[in-house]
Amino acid sequence: MTETRTKSAPATPPRTASVDQRCASLREQLRATRRFTEALCAPLHPEDHVLQSMPDASPPKWHLAHTTWFFETFVLGPHRPGYRCYRERWDYLFNSYYEAVGPRHPRPARGLLTRPTIDEVYAYRRAVDEQVDAMFSDGDAARHDVLDLLELGLHHEQQHQELLLTDLQHGLSCNPLFPSYREGPPAYGQPGAPAGSGTGFIDCEGGLQRIGHDTCASAGFAFDNEGPAHRVYLEPFAIAARAVTAGQYAEFIADGGYRRPELWLSDGWATVLAEGWQAPLYWQQRDSVWVRFSLHGLIEVDAAAPVCHVSFYEADAFARWAGLRLPTEAEWELLARDLPRDGQFVEQGALVPLCPDPAQRGLFGGVWTWTSSPYASYPGFSPPPGAIGEYNAKFMVNQMVLRGGSCFSPASHLRATYRNFFPPQARWQVSGIRLARSSGPL
């Protein structure tokens, strides 16, 4: 099996750029993004492509087809004159949750779709890619509204690149042979960075601040849920310069963290009892040594690397045990926007979070950061009309916000305003912990 490494595609010029500038850049970026999705699937066998281990996960073949369906449904169908649907009823198979588009195959049963075959799905991708590319050649793409949809489709595909990896990891973890997706594991750690190092905090005075994506002033793409920009007032605070390490989390476990109800939110404690949680997802003890399943197979837990695959409930309990708290999403964004985006991303090839380079200064990459903020709309938010409006807005309940991206995230997909969200009990994403503290009023 070969490693998948690629350079991030250049950022697409903002909507204020000319149509020709946007077309030229977006065309190449789309090609690179679509190629990278297929490169992620290159190590897979045909049997792997239909693997679905739980209702929240989808098979790799479905991800390949659904991202293609998105371009066909929202770009080619409405904006490519004379375009005819590639295959009858495939819209039913590969629609995800768009009620306005029509009925769809039940999500928990996606792994039962042995047909169409993986070869037929790749032929579908090629056919749609050819039609999208022809839109640039023929001038059908040369409108800002069409380019907006194409750019949305690109970032939608990048989201599914990450989901493809997290879903695959969960599926492979159910195999008692613990097979690896990619050979490894990679070398761990950085010189001079032992477990527990980098525990300093970055201070911020807070005050009246403006957060969120400003469509008038901001360059580049953003999802609708990242705006509108609005004012918030923040008391002085500080956020940890490094994510919580696996070694620190092991201390929490050893101190009875999963046996002490006083550390947990009520729903979190109920989940611990119902699910029998005793450690992060994929962790197990062998001869008193913690090991974990990864896309590189079963590997020893690296005490110096960030802990990952923990739920919001676990992150919150750890913070309480440490005498600290989780950051709010506004606090995280305020600090992150002025720091470099210099973390570990999928392009670097290691599919486990590594101990960060001591020179790293930003809050991005490695592991997603759980925040204490519920996923809700910003003041003044309204979803776009039609089916596209279902992309984010319908999920603004019973979810918590994560920030910063992970070692499964494409670097070009992330920015300071980016809002990821999952239910508080979710653990199969590469989610970790970054602590915060309040500094008191000025």
C-alpha positions as CSV (number, residue, x, y, z in Angstrom):
1,M,0.0,0.0,0.0
2,T,1.3,3.4,-0.9
3,E,1.1,6.6,1.1
4,T,-1.2,9.3,-0.2
5,R,0.4,12.7,-0.1
6,T,-0.6,15.8,-2.0
7,K,-0.1,19.5,-1.9
8,S,-3.1,21.7,-1.0
9,A,-4.8,23.2,-4.0
10,P,-4.4,27.0,-4.2
11,A,-7.2,29.0,-2.6
12,T,-10.0,30.0,-5.0
13,P,-10.1,33.7,-5.6
14,P,-13.0,35.4,-3.7
15,R,-16.3,36.3,-5.3
16,T,-15.0,39.8,-5.8
17,A,-12.5,38.5,-8.4
18,S,-13.5,38.4,-12.1
19,V,-15.4,35.5,-13.4
20,D,-12.4,34.5,-15.6
21,Q,-10.1,34.5,-12.5
22,R,-12.5,32.3,-10.5
23,C,-13.0,29.9,-13.4
24,A,-9.3,29.3,-14.0
25,S,-8.5,28.7,-10.3
26,L,-11.6,26.7,-9.4
27,R,-11.4,24.4,-12.4
28,E,-7.9,23.2,-11.3
29,Q,-8.9,23.1,-7.7
30,L,-11.9,20.9,-8.5
31,R,-9.7,18.5,-10.5
32,A,-7.2,18.2,-7.6
33,T,-10.0,17.7,-5.0
34,R,-11.7,15.0,-7.1
35,R,-8.3,13.2,-7.7
36,F,-7.5,13.3,-4.0
37,T,-10.7,11.6,-3.0
38,E,-9.9,8.7,-5.3
39,A,-6.3,8.6,-4.1
40,L,-7.7,8.1,-0.6
41,C,-9.5,5.1,-1.9
42,A,-6.5,3.6,-3.7
43,P,-5.4,1.3,-0.9
44,L,-8.9,-0.2,-0.6
45,H,-10.0,-3.6,-1.9
46,P,-13.4,-4.1,-3.5
47,E,-14.8,-5.5,-0.3
48,D,-13.7,-2.5,1.7
49,H,-15.8,-0.2,-0.5
50,V,-19.2,-1.5,1.0
51,L,-18.1,-1.5,4.6
52,Q,-20.6,0.2,6.9
53,S,-20.2,-0.5,10.6
54,M,-22.9,1.7,12.1
55,P,-25.8,4.0,11.0
56,D,-23.7,7.1,11.5
57,A,-21.0,5.9,9.0
58,S,-21.2,5.4,5.3
59,P,-19.3,3.0,3.0
60,P,-16.4,4.4,0.9
61,K,-18.4,3.6,-2.3
62,W,-21.3,5.7,-1.1
63,H,-19.0,8.7,-0.4
64,L,-17.6,8.4,-3.9
65,A,-21.0,8.4,-5.4
66,H,-22.7,10.9,-3.1
67,T,-20.1,13.6,-3.8
68,T,-20.6,13.0,-7.5
69,W,-24.4,13.1,-7.1
70,F,-24.0,16.6,-5.4
71,F,-22.4,18.0,-8.6
72,E,-25.0,16.3,-10.8
73,T,-28.0,17.4,-8.8
74,F,-27.1,21.0,-7.9
75,V,-24.8,22.0,-10.8
76,L,-25.3,19.9,-14.0
77,G,-29.1,19.4,-13.7
78,P,-30.0,23.1,-13.3
79,H,-27.2,24.7,-15.2
80,R,-25.9,22.4,-17.9
81,P,-28.3,22.8,-20.9
82,G,-29.5,19.4,-22.2
83,Y,-28.0,17.4,-19.3
84,R,-29.7,14.1,-18.6
85,C,-29.4,12.2,-15.4
86,Y,-26.6,9.6,-15.6
87,R,-28.6,6.6,-14.3
88,E,-32.2,6.3,-13.3
89,R,-32.9,6.0,-9.6
90,W,-29.3,6.7,-8.6
91,D,-30.6,10.0,-7.2
92,Y,-32.6,7.8,-4.8
93,L,-29.5,5.8,-3.8
94,F,-27.1,8.7,-3.3
95,N,-29.1,11.5,-1.8
96,S,-28.1,12.0,1.8
97,Y,-30.6,14.2,3.6
98,Y,-32.1,16.7,1.2
99,E,-35.8,16.5,1.7
100,A,-36.4,19.0,-1.1
101,V,-34.7,16.8,-3.6
102,G,-36.9,13.7,-2.9
103,P,-36.9,10.4,-1.1
104,R,-33.7,8.4,-0.5
105,H,-32.3,5.0,0.5
106,P,-32.3,4.5,4.3
107,R,-29.0,5.7,5.7
108,P,-28.4,2.6,7.9
109,A,-28.7,0.4,4.8
110,R,-26.1,2.0,2.6
111,G,-23.7,-0.9,3.2
112,L,-26.2,-3.3,1.5
113,L,-25.8,-1.5,-1.8
114,T,-23.4,-4.1,-3.5
115,R,-24.8,-2.7,-6.8
116,P,-23.9,-0.5,-8.6
117,T,-20.4,-1.9,-8.5
118,I,-17.4,0.2,-7.6
119,D,-16.4,0.2,-11.3
120,E,-19.7,1.6,-12.2
121,V,-19.4,4.3,-9.5
122,Y,-16.0,5.3,-10.8
123,A,-17.5,5.5,-14.3
124,Y,-20.2,7.8,-12.9
125,R,-17.5,10.0,-11.4
126,R,-15.7,10.2,-14.7
127,A,-18.8,11.1,-16.6
128,V,-19.8,13.8,-14.2
129,D,-16.3,15.2,-14.1
130,E,-16.2,15.4,-17.9
131,Q,-19.5,17.3,-17.9
132,V,-18.4,19.7,-15.1
133,D,-15.1,20.3,-16.9
134,A,-17.0,21.0,-20.2
135,M,-19.0,23.7,-18.4
136,F,-15.8,25.6,-18.0
137,S,-14.8,25.1,-21.7
138,D,-18.3,26.0,-23.0
139,G,-18.8,29.0,-20.7
140,D,-21.7,27.5,-18.8
141,A,-19.7,27.9,-15.6
142,A,-18.9,31.6,-16.2
143,R,-21.4,33.0,-13.8
144,H,-20.8,33.8,-10.1
145,D,-23.9,31.9,-9.0
146,V,-22.7,28.7,-10.8
147,L,-19.2,29.1,-9.5
148,D,-20.6,29.5,-6.0
149,L,-22.3,26.1,-6.3
150,L,-19.2,24.5,-7.8
151,E,-17.1,25.8,-4.9
152,L,-19.7,24.6,-2.4
153,G,-19.4,21.1,-4.1
154,L,-15.7,21.2,-3.7
155,H,-15.8,21.9,0.0
156,H,-18.6,19.4,0.4
157,E,-16.2,16.8,-1.1
158,Q,-13.4,17.8,1.2
159,Q,-15.8,17.2,4.1
160,H,-16.5,13.7,2.8
161,Q,-12.8,13.0,2.4
162,E,-12.5,13.3,6.1
163,L,-15.7,11.4,6.8
164,L,-14.5,8.6,4.4
165,L,-11.4,8.1,6.6
166,T,-13.2,8.3,10.0
167,D,-16.0,5.9,8.8
168,L,-13.4,3.5,7.4
169,Q,-11.4,3.5,10.6
170,H,-14.5,2.6,12.6
171,G,-15.4,-0.1,10.1
172,L,-11.9,-1.7,10.1
173,S,-11.8,-1.5,14.0
174,C,-14.7,-4.0,14.0
175,N,-12.4,-6.6,12.4
176,P,-10.7,-8.8,15.1
177,L,-7.6,-8.9,12.8
178,F,-7.3,-5.1,13.2
179,P,-6.2,-4.6,9.6
180,S,-4.3,-1.4,8.5
181,Y,-5.6,0.9,5.8
182,R,-2.0,2.2,5.3
183,E,1.3,0.7,6.4
184,G,2.9,2.3,9.4
185,P,2.8,3.5,12.0
186,P,4.7,6.7,11.4
187,A,7.5,7.9,13.6
188,Y,6.1,9.4,16.8
189,G,7.0,12.6,18.7
190,Q,9.4,15.5,18.2
191,P,12.8,15.9,19.8
192,G,12.5,17.8,23.0
193,A,8.7,17.3,23.3
194,P,8.1,14.8,26.0
195,A,4.6,13.9,27.3
196,G,3.0,16.9,29.1
197,S,5.2,19.5,27.4
198,G,3.8,22.6,25.9
199,T,1.3,23.2,28.6
200,G,1.4,27.0,28.6
201,F,-1.6,29.2,27.8
202,I,-2.2,31.9,25.4
203,D,-3.8,34.9,27.1
204,C,-6.4,37.2,25.5
205,E,-8.0,40.3,27.0
206,G,-11.3,39.7,25.3
207,G,-13.6,42.7,25.2
208,L,-16.1,43.6,22.5
209,Q,-15.1,41.6,19.4
210,R,-16.4,40.7,16.0
211,I,-16.5,37.0,14.9
212,G,-17.9,35.0,12.0
213,H,-17.5,35.3,8.3
214,D,-18.0,38.7,6.9
215,T,-19.3,38.3,3.3
216,C,-18.4,42.0,2.5
217,A,-14.9,42.1,3.9
218,S,-13.7,38.4,4.0
219,A,-12.0,36.8,1.0
220,G,-12.5,33.2,0.2
221,F,-15.1,30.6,0.7
222,A,-17.2,30.0,3.9
223,F,-20.3,27.9,4.6
224,D,-23.5,29.7,5.4
225,N,-23.3,28.7,9.1
226,E,-20.1,30.7,9.5
227,G,-21.9,34.0,9.2
228,P,-23.1,36.6,9.5
229,A,-20.3,38.4,11.3
230,H,-21.5,39.7,14.6
231,R,-20.3,41.2,17.8
232,V,-19.6,39.3,21.0
233,Y,-18.3,40.4,24.4
234,L,-15.7,38.2,26.0
235,E,-14.3,38.3,29.4
236,P,-10.5,37.9,29.6
237,F,-9.5,34.3,29.0
238,A,-6.6,32.0,28.1
239,I,-6.5,28.8,25.9
240,A,-3.9,26.1,26.1
241,A,-1.1,26.3,23.6
242,R,-1.2,22.5,23.1
243,A,-4.0,19.9,23.0
244,V,-4.3,17.5,25.9
245,T,-2.0,14.6,25.4
246,A,-2.8,10.9,25.6
247,G,-0.5,10.7,28.6
248,Q,-2.4,13.3,30.5
249,Y,-5.7,11.6,29.6
250,A,-4.3,8.3,30.9
251,E,-3.7,10.0,34.2
252,F,-7.4,11.0,34.2
253,I,-8.3,7.3,33.6
254,A,-5.9,6.1,36.4
255,D,-7.5,8.6,38.8
256,G,-10.9,7.0,38.3
257,G,-12.1,9.5,35.8
258,Y,-14.7,7.0,34.4
259,R,-15.9,6.0,37.9
260,R,-16.5,9.5,39.4
261,P,-20.0,10.8,38.6
262,E,-19.1,14.2,40.1
263,L,-16.9,14.9,37.1
264,W,-19.6,14.4,34.5
265,L,-22.6,16.1,33.1
266,S,-25.8,14.2,33.8
267,D,-26.3,13.0,30.2
268,G,-22.6,12.2,30.0
269,W,-22.6,10.0,33.1
270,A,-25.7,8.2,31.8
271,T,-23.8,7.6,28.6
272,V,-20.8,6.3,30.4
273,L,-23.0,3.8,32.3
274,A,-25.1,2.8,29.2
275,E,-22.1,2.4,26.9
276,G,-19.6,1.0,29.4
277,W,-17.0,3.6,28.5
278,Q,-13.6,3.2,30.3
279,A,-11.3,4.9,27.9
280,P,-11.3,6.8,24.5
281,L,-12.7,4.9,21.5
282,Y,-10.3,2.4,20.1
283,W,-8.2,2.2,23.3
284,Q,-7.5,-1.1,25.0
285,Q,-5.0,-2.4,27.5
286,R,-2.7,-5.3,26.7
287,D,-0.3,-6.3,29.5
288,S,-0.9,-3.0,31.3
289,V,0.1,-1.1,28.1
290,W,-2.5,1.1,26.3
291,V,-2.8,0.4,22.6
292,R,-5.2,1.9,20.2
293,F,-6.6,1.0,16.7
294,S,-5.7,3.4,14.0
295,L,-5.7,3.5,10.2
296,H,-2.1,2.2,10.6
297,G,-3.5,-0.8,12.5
298,L,-3.1,-1.5,16.2
299,I,-0.4,0.7,17.7
300,E,0.8,1.7,21.1
301,V,-0.7,4.9,22.5
302,D,1.9,7.7,22.2
303,A,1.8,9.5,25.5
304,A,3.2,12.7,23.9
305,A,0.6,12.9,21.1
306,P,-2.8,14.5,21.5
307,V,-5.6,12.3,22.8
308,C,-8.3,11.7,20.2
309,H,-11.6,10.0,19.7
310,V,-13.1,11.4,22.8
311,S,-16.7,12.7,23.0
312,F,-17.7,16.2,24.2
313,Y,-18.8,14.5,27.5
314,E,-15.3,13.1,28.0
315,A,-13.7,16.4,27.1
316,D,-15.9,18.2,29.5
317,A,-15.2,15.7,32.3
318,F,-11.5,15.9,31.8
319,A,-11.5,19.7,31.9
320,R,-13.4,19.5,35.2
321,W,-10.9,17.0,36.6
322,A,-8.1,19.3,35.6
323,G,-9.7,22.3,37.3
324,L,-10.2,24.1,34.0
325,R,-12.9,24.2,31.3
326,L,-13.4,24.0,27.5
327,P,-13.1,27.1,25.4
328,T,-16.1,28.7,23.8
329,E,-16.1,28.8,20.0
330,A,-15.9,32.6,20.1
331,E,-12.8,32.4,22.3
332,W,-11.2,29.8,20.0
333,E,-11.9,31.9,16.9
334,L,-10.6,35.1,18.4
335,L,-7.3,33.6,19.1
336,A,-7.0,31.4,16.1
337,R,-7.5,34.1,13.5
338,D,-4.3,35.8,14.4
339,L,-2.2,32.7,14.6
340,P,-0.7,30.6,11.8
341,R,-2.4,27.6,10.3
342,D,0.6,25.4,10.9
343,G,-0.8,22.2,12.3
344,Q,-0.9,18.5,11.1
345,F,-3.3,17.9,8.2
346,V,-4.2,15.0,5.9
347,E,-1.7,16.1,3.2
348,Q,1.2,15.2,5.5
349,G,0.3,11.5,5.3
350,A,0.3,10.5,9.0
351,L,-3.2,9.4,9.8
352,V,-2.8,9.6,13.6
353,P,-2.3,12.9,15.5
354,L,1.4,13.3,16.3
355,C,3.2,15.3,19.0
356,P,3.3,18.8,17.5
357,D,6.5,20.4,16.4
358,P,7.7,22.7,19.2
359,A,7.8,25.5,16.7
360,Q,4.0,25.2,16.0
361,R,2.1,28.3,17.1
362,G,-1.4,27.9,15.8
363,L,-4.5,26.2,17.1
364,F,-5.2,24.2,13.9
365,G,-4.8,20.5,13.0
366,G,-3.9,17.4,14.8
367,V,-7.3,16.9,16.6
368,W,-10.5,18.8,16.4
369,T,-11.2,20.9,19.5
370,W,-14.4,20.4,21.4
371,T,-15.9,23.7,22.5
372,S,-18.5,24.4,25.2
373,S,-20.7,26.1,22.6
374,P,-23.9,24.5,21.3
375,Y,-24.3,24.5,17.6
376,A,-26.8,27.3,16.9
377,S,-27.4,30.0,14.3
378,Y,-25.6,33.4,14.6
379,P,-27.7,36.5,15.0
380,G,-29.2,37.5,11.7
381,F,-28.6,34.1,10.1
382,S,-31.0,32.8,7.5
383,P,-30.4,29.7,5.3
384,P,-30.3,30.0,1.5
385,P,-33.5,29.1,-0.3
386,G,-34.2,25.7,-1.6
387,A,-32.5,22.4,-1.0
388,I,-29.1,24.0,-0.5
389,G,-30.5,25.6,2.6
390,E,-30.7,22.2,4.2
391,Y,-26.9,21.8,4.2
392,N,-26.3,23.2,7.7
393,A,-29.4,24.9,9.2
394,K,-31.5,21.8,9.8
395,F,-28.9,20.4,12.2
396,M,-28.8,23.4,14.6
397,V,-30.1,21.4,17.6
398,N,-28.5,18.8,20.0
399,Q,-25.0,19.3,18.6
400,M,-21.8,20.8,19.9
401,V,-19.3,22.9,18.0
402,L,-15.7,21.7,17.2
403,R,-13.0,23.9,15.8
404,G,-9.6,23.7,14.2
405,G,-9.5,20.5,12.0
406,S,-7.5,17.3,12.4
407,C,-4.9,15.1,10.8
408,F,-7.7,13.8,8.6
409,S,-8.7,17.3,7.4
410,P,-7.5,18.9,4.1
411,A,-5.5,22.1,5.1
412,S,-7.2,24.2,2.4
413,H,-10.6,23.3,3.8
414,L,-10.1,25.1,7.1
415,R,-10.2,28.7,8.4
416,A,-10.7,30.5,11.7
417,T,-14.5,30.8,11.2
418,Y,-15.1,27.1,10.3
419,R,-17.7,25.5,12.5
420,N,-17.8,21.7,12.7
421,F,-20.5,20.1,14.8
422,F,-21.4,16.6,16.2
423,P,-23.7,15.2,18.9
424,P,-22.0,15.3,22.4
425,Q,-21.7,11.5,22.5
426,A,-19.9,11.2,19.1
427,R,-16.4,9.6,19.4
428,W,-15.5,8.2,15.9
429,Q,-14.3,11.6,14.7
430,V,-10.7,12.7,15.4
431,S,-11.9,14.9,18.2
432,G,-9.7,16.0,21.1
433,I,-9.4,18.5,24.0
434,R,-7.8,21.9,24.3
435,L,-8.3,23.5,27.8
436,A,-9.2,27.0,28.6
437,R,-9.5,29.2,31.7
438,S,-11.1,32.4,32.7
439,S,-8.8,35.3,33.7
440,G,-11.5,37.3,35.5
441,P,-12.7,40.9,34.7
442,L,-10.3,43.6,33.7
